[in-house]
């Protein structure tokens, strides 16, 4: 008969494994059939039979400090089931529970201590720049935009296959995958369109552009989202 635990139960490991230490005490974050999830690791594939109730009182943590839609920065890198968090990267909260957070673009649950909330502030100059880029893209025409976004997606697919997980618009322009629009400002709207389509994510980082014509200005670094390619 499968052992049944409830969220918040303190349990002691009675069967050691690679990731579990016999005698160590953990906290149940959930149970699905024969499997339990541990608060301390976030993993969901531990057999319930590996644990027994521990004689320890447990005070539940305070409610999550995040809510859906919050912008957060990762403060502690982690990897789980092939999903990675990079310290310093910026994410948007997709779902929260008392102890765990799921962020857009990373298909896993994470302890909220790995994040801090930030308040993104766009200057009036940045807002004007974004509006100008959008207007330039409209002037360039829907045909150019469609060609450009398709070329950018293919560029991301090929880059990811080579092991590249982050790209910049400057690198895409240097690759010469699409013709120049009537206004150079039209380029700026492409990454945001790609982000709306889900195959790029703004990391919150910048780097110096490599093209000579870019004069080493700072450009945004975008993370490729392979599931959307």
C-alpha positions as CSV (number, residue, x, y, z in Angstrom):
1,X,0.0,0.0,0.0
2,X,1.4,3.4,-1.0
3,X,2.3,5.7,1.9
4,X,0.2,8.8,1.9
5,X,1.6,12.1,3.1
6,X,0.2,15.6,3.1
7,X,1.9,18.9,2.1
8,X,4.0,20.1,5.0
9,X,4.7,16.7,6.5
10,X,8.3,16.3,7.7
11,X,9.6,13.0,6.6
12,X,12.8,11.0,7.2
13,X,14.5,9.1,4.4
14,X,14.7,5.4,5.2
15,X,16.1,4.3,1.8
16,X,19.2,6.1,0.5
17,X,19.7,6.9,-3.1
18,X,22.1,9.1,-5.2
19,X,20.2,12.3,-4.2
20,X,18.8,11.2,-0.8
21,X,20.7,10.7,2.4
22,X,19.4,8.0,4.8
23,X,18.3,9.6,8.0
24,X,17.9,13.1,6.5
25,X,14.7,14.9,7.1
26,X,12.8,16.6,4.3
27,X,9.5,18.4,3.7
28,X,6.7,17.1,1.5
29,X,5.6,19.6,-1.1
30,X,3.1,17.3,-2.8
31,X,2.2,13.8,-3.7
32,X,1.0,12.1,-6.9
33,X,0.3,8.4,-6.5
34,X,3.5,6.6,-5.5
35,X,5.7,9.7,-6.0
36,X,6.3,12.7,-3.7
37,X,7.8,16.1,-4.2
38,X,10.3,17.4,-1.8
39,X,10.4,21.1,-0.9
40,X,14.1,21.1,-0.5
41,X,14.9,19.9,-4.0
42,X,11.8,20.6,-6.1
43,X,12.0,17.2,-7.6
44,X,8.7,15.2,-8.1
45,X,10.0,11.7,-8.7
46,X,10.8,10.3,-5.3
47,X,9.1,7.1,-4.2
48,X,6.9,7.7,-1.2
49,X,8.2,4.3,0.2
50,X,11.6,5.9,0.7
51,X,10.2,8.0,3.6
52,X,8.5,7.8,7.0
53,X,7.0,10.5,9.1
54,X,9.6,12.3,11.2
55,X,9.0,13.3,14.8
56,X,9.5,17.0,14.1
57,X,7.1,19.9,14.3
58,X,6.9,22.0,11.1
59,X,5.9,25.6,10.7
60,X,4.8,26.3,7.2
61,X,6.7,29.1,5.4
62,X,5.0,32.5,4.8
63,X,3.0,32.9,1.6
64,X,4.9,33.3,-1.6
65,X,6.5,36.8,-2.0
66,X,5.7,36.6,-5.7
67,X,2.6,36.7,-7.8
68,X,1.9,35.8,-11.4
69,X,3.2,38.4,-13.8
70,X,6.0,39.6,-11.5
71,X,9.4,40.3,-13.1
72,X,12.2,38.5,-11.2
73,X,15.9,38.1,-11.4
74,X,17.6,34.7,-10.7
75,X,20.0,35.0,-7.8
76,X,21.1,31.3,-7.8
77,X,21.8,29.2,-10.9
78,X,20.2,25.7,-11.0
79,X,19.5,22.8,-13.3
80,X,16.6,20.4,-13.2
81,X,15.4,17.9,-15.8
82,X,17.5,19.6,-18.4
83,X,16.0,23.0,-17.6
84,X,18.4,25.7,-16.4
85,X,18.3,28.9,-14.5
86,X,21.1,31.3,-15.0
87,X,22.0,33.7,-12.2
88,X,21.4,37.3,-13.3
89,X,18.8,36.4,-15.9
90,X,15.5,38.1,-15.8
91,X,12.2,36.1,-16.0
92,X,8.5,36.6,-15.7
93,X,6.6,34.6,-13.1
94,X,4.0,32.3,-14.7
95,X,2.6,30.5,-11.7
96,X,3.3,30.4,-7.9
97,X,2.5,28.3,-4.9
98,X,3.4,28.8,-1.3
99,X,7.0,27.6,-1.8
100,X,7.5,27.2,-5.5
101,X,7.7,29.4,-8.6
102,X,7.4,28.6,-12.3
103,X,8.8,31.2,-14.7
104,X,8.2,31.6,-18.4
105,X,10.5,29.8,-20.7
106,X,11.7,27.3,-18.1
107,X,9.6,24.2,-17.7
108,X,10.2,23.4,-14.0
109,X,9.3,24.4,-10.5
110,X,11.8,26.3,-8.4
111,X,12.1,27.4,-4.8
112,X,11.3,31.1,-4.6
113,X,14.6,31.8,-2.7
114,X,16.3,31.5,-6.1
115,X,14.7,34.8,-7.2
116,X,14.3,38.4,-6.3
117,X,11.6,40.7,-7.5
118,X,12.7,43.6,-9.7
119,X,10.7,46.5,-11.0
120,X,11.5,47.0,-14.7
121,X,11.6,50.7,-15.5
122,X,11.6,52.0,-19.1
123,X,12.9,55.5,-19.5
124,X,11.0,57.9,-21.7
125,X,13.8,57.6,-24.2
126,X,13.5,53.8,-24.3
127,X,9.8,54.1,-24.8
128,X,10.2,56.5,-27.7
129,X,12.8,54.2,-29.2
130,X,10.4,51.2,-29.0
131,X,7.6,53.2,-30.6
132,X,9.9,54.4,-33.4
133,X,11.1,50.8,-34.1
134,X,7.5,49.6,-34.3
135,X,6.6,52.4,-36.6
136,X,9.6,51.6,-38.8
137,X,8.6,48.0,-38.9
138,X,5.2,49.0,-40.1
139,X,6.7,51.1,-42.8
140,X,9.0,48.3,-43.9
141,X,5.9,46.3,-44.6
142,X,4.4,43.0,-43.4
143,X,6.2,41.0,-46.2
144,X,9.7,42.1,-44.9
145,X,8.7,41.5,-41.3
146,X,7.5,38.0,-42.2
147,X,10.7,37.2,-44.0
148,X,12.8,38.6,-41.3
149,X,11.1,36.8,-38.4
150,X,11.2,33.5,-40.4
151,X,14.9,34.0,-41.0
152,X,15.5,34.9,-37.4
153,X,13.7,31.7,-36.3
154,X,15.9,29.6,-38.7
155,X,19.0,31.4,-37.4
156,X,18.0,30.5,-33.8
157,X,17.4,26.8,-34.7
158,X,20.7,26.5,-36.4
159,X,22.5,28.3,-33.6
160,X,20.9,26.0,-31.0
161,X,21.9,22.9,-32.9
162,X,25.5,24.2,-32.7
163,X,25.2,24.5,-29.0
164,X,24.6,28.2,-28.9
165,X,21.9,29.2,-26.5
166,X,22.1,33.0,-26.6
167,X,22.0,35.4,-29.5
168,X,21.9,39.1,-30.2
169,X,20.2,40.9,-33.0
170,X,23.6,42.2,-34.0
171,X,24.8,38.6,-34.7
172,X,21.7,38.0,-36.8
173,X,22.2,41.1,-38.8
174,X,25.9,40.2,-39.4
175,X,24.8,36.8,-40.7
176,X,23.1,38.5,-43.6
177,X,20.0,36.3,-43.6
178,X,17.5,38.9,-44.8
179,X,17.6,42.0,-46.9
180,X,17.8,45.5,-45.4
181,X,14.5,47.2,-44.6
182,X,13.7,50.7,-45.8
183,X,14.5,52.0,-42.3
184,X,17.2,50.4,-40.2
185,X,15.0,51.0,-37.1
186,X,12.8,48.2,-38.3
187,X,15.4,45.7,-37.0
188,X,14.8,46.7,-33.4
189,X,11.2,45.3,-33.4
190,X,12.3,41.7,-34.4
191,X,13.5,40.4,-31.1
192,X,10.3,41.6,-29.3
193,X,8.2,39.9,-32.0
194,X,10.2,36.7,-31.5
195,X,9.7,37.0,-27.8
196,X,5.9,37.3,-28.3
197,X,6.1,34.1,-30.5
198,X,8.0,32.4,-27.7
199,X,11.3,31.5,-29.3
200,X,13.4,34.2,-27.7
201,X,13.5,35.5,-24.1
202,X,15.1,38.7,-22.9
203,X,17.8,37.7,-20.4
204,X,18.2,41.1,-19.0
205,X,21.9,41.1,-20.0
206,X,23.6,43.3,-22.7
207,X,26.9,43.1,-24.5
208,X,28.9,45.2,-27.0
209,X,27.9,44.8,-30.6
210,X,30.5,43.2,-32.9
211,X,29.6,44.7,-36.2
212,X,31.8,47.6,-37.2
213,X,28.8,49.8,-38.2
214,X,27.3,49.2,-34.7
215,X,30.2,51.1,-33.1
216,X,30.4,48.8,-30.1
217,X,27.1,50.0,-28.7
218,X,25.3,47.8,-26.1
219,X,22.8,45.3,-27.5
220,X,20.4,43.0,-25.6
221,X,21.2,39.3,-25.2
222,X,18.3,36.9,-25.9
223,X,18.0,33.3,-24.8
224,X,16.8,30.8,-27.4
225,X,13.7,28.9,-26.3
226,X,14.0,25.5,-28.2
227,X,10.5,24.3,-27.4
228,X,9.1,27.1,-29.5
229,X,11.3,26.5,-32.5
